[in-house]
Amino acid sequence: MSTTTTPSHATWMAHGQPAAFTYFGRKGSGPAAEGTEVASVSRERNTLTLLAADGSTIEQIGVTAKVWLAASTDQDSPAADQPPAADQDEVKTYLAGQPVRATWKGHGNPQAFTYCGAATAGPSQDRAAVVKVTKAGSVLALLLEDETQVASLGAAGKFWAIVPEGSKTTTTKAKGTPRQVAKPTGARAERIAELQPKAPAGYAVLWPHASHSLLKATDQAPEGSSPWLVLCNEHGTTTKAGSAREGETLGAKAKRQTWCKKCQTAAAKAEAAKAGQTPADEAK
């Protein structure tokens, strides 16, 4: 190897993908005092193997890891076994942007991204191009192109990653998407048809009962409407409910009297009438 340049700190790709150079380690604090002559570089996806002249392995590093090296001044071309141009573009896509720490869901449930470690202190310099994520229960497996597992994390665990925008798969419900209402049949359908005129605009009677009914919001309901309403069948009064279960609770006789004033008045009159009866009257 001819004369070399001053050692500099960058990724192998940023150094120009040299085939031969003097390697001075990876420490961020500075290059090692003594360099090691690298005769060739072998790359397999995101792993680089630095080889000596006799073919022995000097060290293996990640393709995105920064290293100290001094390239030979007669280096005019990149390593002979470098990846095809398309593969290089793919890696550059993974490298774009700054690492962000979040859960997998927080990252947008991506399938392809650059994994930068899970340490809370900060992203690692040893990174990997993840192309697939599998989930078994609450455990995520981050895989490389060759199915090698880079890391195994809990679904709620946070990690550092650079995620290309196109890799995010998080979906949001489109504004105005109709809320589905089950189509009733038989006697239930007849009872619904009887009570539907009492329902406020934008709501459909879904579960009719003898004294109360549950109404579900449709796509015609105003923005911000309660998902459910409870209807007093006798008086046509309604109250909001956050769920069908809550609606059933509010529809019970005792609860219904707290929001239907007419039921409350009727109950008070019944109590007053009962209080005015004699024991003989009650025995009849």
C-alpha positions as CSV (number, residue, x, y, z in Angstrom):
1,M,0.0,0.0,0.0
2,S,1.3,3.5,-0.8
3,T,1.2,6.5,1.5
4,T,-2.0,7.1,3.4
5,T,-4.0,10.2,4.4
6,T,-4.6,11.4,7.9
7,P,-7.2,9.2,9.8
8,S,-10.7,10.5,9.7
9,H,-13.9,9.4,11.4
10,A,-16.9,8.3,9.2
11,T,-18.8,5.3,7.9
12,W,-17.1,3.1,5.3
13,M,-19.5,4.4,2.6
14,A,-18.7,8.0,3.5
15,H,-15.0,7.2,3.2
16,G,-15.7,6.3,-0.4
17,Q,-15.9,2.5,0.1
18,P,-12.1,1.9,-0.1
19,A,-10.9,-1.6,-0.9
20,A,-7.7,-1.2,1.1
21,F,-6.8,1.3,3.9
22,T,-5.2,1.6,7.4
23,Y,-7.8,0.9,10.1
24,F,-7.5,2.8,13.4
25,G,-10.6,1.5,15.3
26,R,-14.0,2.8,16.1
27,K,-13.7,4.8,19.3
28,G,-15.4,8.2,19.1
29,S,-12.7,9.7,21.3
30,G,-10.1,9.4,18.6
31,P,-8.0,7.0,16.4
32,A,-5.8,4.3,17.9
33,A,-2.1,5.1,18.1
34,E,-1.2,2.1,15.8
35,G,-3.1,1.3,12.6
36,T,-3.8,-2.0,11.0
37,E,-3.4,-2.6,7.3
38,V,-6.7,-3.7,5.7
39,A,-6.1,-5.5,2.3
40,S,-9.8,-6.0,1.3
41,V,-13.3,-5.6,2.5
42,S,-16.1,-8.2,2.3
43,R,-19.7,-7.1,2.6
44,E,-22.8,-9.1,3.3
45,R,-25.8,-6.9,3.6
46,N,-25.3,-4.6,6.6
47,T,-22.0,-6.3,7.8
48,L,-18.5,-5.4,6.7
49,T,-15.6,-7.8,7.3
50,L,-12.2,-6.2,7.3
51,L,-9.6,-8.7,5.9
52,A,-5.8,-8.8,6.2
53,A,-3.5,-9.7,3.3
54,D,-3.5,-13.3,4.3
55,G,-7.3,-13.4,4.3
56,S,-7.7,-13.4,8.1
57,T,-10.5,-11.3,9.7
58,I,-9.4,-8.2,11.4
59,E,-12.8,-7.1,12.6
60,Q,-16.5,-7.1,11.6
61,I,-18.4,-3.9,11.7
62,G,-21.9,-2.6,10.8
63,V,-22.2,-0.8,7.5
64,T,-23.4,2.3,9.3
65,A,-20.7,2.2,12.0
66,K,-18.3,5.1,12.0
67,V,-14.6,4.1,11.9
68,W,-11.2,5.8,11.9
69,L,-9.3,5.0,8.7
70,A,-6.7,6.5,6.4
71,A,-7.1,5.5,2.8
72,S,-4.3,4.9,0.5
73,T,-3.5,7.8,-1.8
74,D,-3.7,5.5,-4.9
75,Q,-7.2,4.3,-4.1
76,D,-9.3,5.2,-7.2
77,S,-12.1,2.7,-6.9
78,P,-14.4,1.2,-4.3
79,A,-14.2,-2.4,-3.1
80,A,-14.6,-5.1,-5.8
81,D,-17.4,-6.8,-3.8
82,Q,-19.5,-3.7,-3.0
83,P,-23.2,-4.0,-3.4
84,P,-25.0,-3.1,-6.6
85,A,-26.1,0.5,-7.1
86,A,-29.7,-0.3,-6.2
87,D,-28.6,-1.9,-2.9
88,Q,-26.6,1.2,-2.1
89,D,-29.6,3.5,-2.7
90,E,-31.6,1.3,-0.4
91,V,-29.1,1.6,2.4
92,K,-28.9,5.4,1.9
93,T,-32.7,5.5,2.3
94,Y,-32.4,3.7,5.7
95,L,-29.6,6.1,6.8
96,A,-31.6,9.3,6.1
97,G,-32.8,11.3,9.1
98,Q,-32.0,11.4,12.8
99,P,-32.7,8.5,15.2
100,V,-35.9,8.8,17.2
101,R,-36.7,6.8,20.4
102,A,-40.2,5.3,20.6
103,T,-42.1,2.0,20.7
104,W,-42.6,0.1,17.5
105,K,-46.2,1.4,17.4
106,G,-44.9,4.9,18.2
107,H,-42.6,4.6,15.2
108,G,-45.6,3.8,13.0
109,N,-45.4,0.0,13.0
110,P,-42.7,0.1,10.3
111,Q,-41.4,-3.0,8.5
112,A,-38.2,-1.4,7.1
113,F,-36.0,1.0,9.1
114,T,-32.6,1.5,10.5
115,Y,-32.3,0.1,14.0
116,C,-30.1,2.1,16.3
117,G,-30.2,0.2,19.6
118,A,-32.4,0.3,22.7
119,A,-30.2,2.1,25.2
120,T,-31.9,5.0,27.0
121,A,-28.7,7.0,26.9
122,G,-28.8,7.4,23.2
123,P,-28.6,5.8,19.8
124,S,-25.8,3.3,19.0
125,Q,-23.3,3.8,16.3
126,D,-23.6,0.1,15.4
127,R,-26.8,0.1,13.4
128,A,-28.7,-2.4,11.3
129,A,-31.0,-2.2,8.3
130,V,-34.2,-4.0,9.5
131,V,-36.4,-5.2,6.6
132,K,-39.0,-7.2,8.5
133,V,-40.7,-7.3,12.0
134,T,-42.5,-10.3,13.3
135,K,-44.7,-10.3,16.4
136,A,-45.4,-13.2,18.7
137,G,-47.7,-12.2,21.5
138,S,-46.1,-9.1,23.0
139,V,-42.6,-9.9,21.6
140,L,-41.2,-8.3,18.5
141,A,-38.3,-9.8,16.4
142,L,-36.4,-7.4,14.2
143,L,-35.0,-9.2,11.2
144,L,-32.4,-8.5,8.4
145,E,-32.7,-9.5,4.8
146,D,-31.3,-12.9,5.5
147,E,-33.8,-13.5,8.4
148,T,-31.0,-12.9,10.9
149,Q,-32.5,-11.5,14.1
150,V,-31.1,-8.2,15.1
151,A,-33.0,-7.7,18.3
152,S,-35.9,-9.1,20.3
153,L,-38.0,-6.5,22.1
154,G,-41.2,-6.2,24.0
155,A,-44.0,-4.5,22.1
156,A,-44.0,-1.7,24.8
157,G,-40.2,-1.4,24.7
158,K,-38.7,1.8,23.3
159,F,-35.8,1.8,20.8
160,W,-33.9,4.2,18.5
161,A,-34.7,4.0,14.8
162,I,-34.6,6.0,11.6
163,V,-37.8,5.3,9.8
164,P,-38.4,6.2,6.2
165,E,-41.8,7.9,5.8
166,G,-43.0,5.3,3.3
167,S,-42.3,2.4,5.8
168,K,-44.9,3.6,8.3
169,T,-48.1,1.6,8.3
170,T,-50.1,3.4,11.0
171,T,-53.6,4.1,9.7
172,T,-56.1,6.6,10.9
173,K,-59.8,6.5,10.5
174,A,-60.9,8.9,7.7
175,K,-63.1,11.7,8.7
176,G,-66.7,11.0,7.9
177,T,-66.3,7.3,7.7
178,P,-69.7,5.7,8.4
179,R,-70.1,3.9,11.6
180,Q,-71.6,0.5,10.9
181,V,-75.0,-0.3,12.3
182,A,-76.2,-3.9,12.3
183,K,-79.2,-4.6,10.2
184,P,-82.1,-5.8,12.4
185,T,-84.6,-8.6,11.5
186,G,-87.9,-10.1,12.7
187,A,-89.7,-8.8,15.8
188,R,-86.7,-6.6,16.7
189,A,-86.9,-4.9,13.3
190,E,-90.6,-4.2,14.0
191,R,-89.9,-2.7,17.4
192,I,-87.1,-0.6,16.0
193,A,-89.5,0.8,13.3
194,E,-91.9,1.7,16.0
195,L,-89.4,3.6,18.1
196,Q,-87.2,5.1,15.4
197,P,-89.3,8.3,15.1
198,K,-88.4,9.1,18.7
199,A,-84.7,9.0,18.0
200,P,-82.8,12.2,17.5
201,A,-81.4,12.9,14.0
202,G,-78.2,11.0,13.2
203,Y,-79.0,8.1,15.5
204,A,-80.5,4.6,14.9
205,V,-82.4,2.5,17.4
206,L,-80.2,-0.6,17.7
207,W,-81.3,-2.4,20.9
208,P,-84.9,-1.9,21.8
209,H,-86.2,-3.0,25.3
210,A,-89.5,-2.7,27.0
211,S,-88.8,0.5,28.9
212,H,-85.7,1.9,27.2
213,S,-83.6,1.5,24.0
214,L,-80.0,1.9,23.0
215,L,-79.4,4.3,20.0
216,K,-76.1,4.2,18.1
217,A,-74.7,7.1,16.2
218,T,-74.6,6.9,12.4
219,D,-72.5,8.7,9.8
220,Q,-75.2,11.4,9.8
221,A,-74.6,12.3,13.5
222,P,-73.0,15.7,14.0
223,E,-69.2,15.8,14.6
224,G,-68.4,15.1,18.3
225,S,-71.7,13.3,19.0
226,S,-71.9,10.7,21.7
227,P,-71.4,7.2,20.3
228,W,-74.5,6.0,22.1
229,L,-77.8,7.5,23.5
230,V,-80.3,5.9,25.8
231,L,-83.9,6.5,25.0
232,C,-86.8,6.4,27.4
233,N,-89.4,4.6,25.3
234,E,-92.4,6.1,27.1
235,H,-91.4,9.7,27.2
236,G,-88.9,10.0,24.3
237,T,-86.2,11.5,26.6
238,T,-82.5,10.7,25.9
239,T,-79.2,10.8,27.6
240,K,-75.6,10.2,26.5
241,A,-73.7,6.9,27.0
242,G,-70.0,6.1,26.3
243,S,-70.7,2.5,25.5
244,A,-73.5,0.0,25.1
245,R,-72.8,-1.5,28.6
246,E,-73.1,2.0,30.2
247,G,-76.3,2.6,28.2
248,E,-77.9,-0.6,29.6
249,T,-77.0,0.6,33.2
250,L,-78.5,4.0,32.5
251,G,-81.6,2.4,31.1
252,A,-82.5,0.6,34.4
253,K,-85.5,2.0,36.2
254,A,-83.7,3.6,39.1
255,K,-81.1,5.2,36.9
256,R,-83.6,6.2,34.3
257,Q,-85.3,8.4,36.9
258,T,-82.1,10.4,37.3
259,W,-82.1,11.7,33.7
260,C,-85.7,11.4,32.5
261,K,-87.6,14.1,34.4
262,K,-91.0,12.7,33.4
263,C,-90.1,9.3,34.8
264,Q,-88.9,11.1,37.9
265,T,-92.2,12.9,38.2
266,A,-94.2,9.8,37.6
267,A,-92.2,8.0,40.3
268,A,-92.8,10.8,42.8
269,K,-96.5,10.8,42.2
270,A,-96.6,7.0,42.7
271,E,-94.8,7.4,46.0
272,A,-97.2,10.1,47.1
273,A,-100.2,8.1,46.2
274,K,-98.9,5.1,48.0
275,A,-98.2,7.1,51.1
276,G,-101.8,8.3,51.2
277,Q,-103.2,4.7,51.2
278,T,-104.5,3.0,54.3
279,P,-103.3,-0.6,55.3
280,A,-106.8,-1.8,54.2
281,D,-106.3,-0.2,50.8
282,E,-102.9,-1.8,50.4
283,A,-104.4,-5.2,51.3
284,K,-106.9,-5.0,48.5
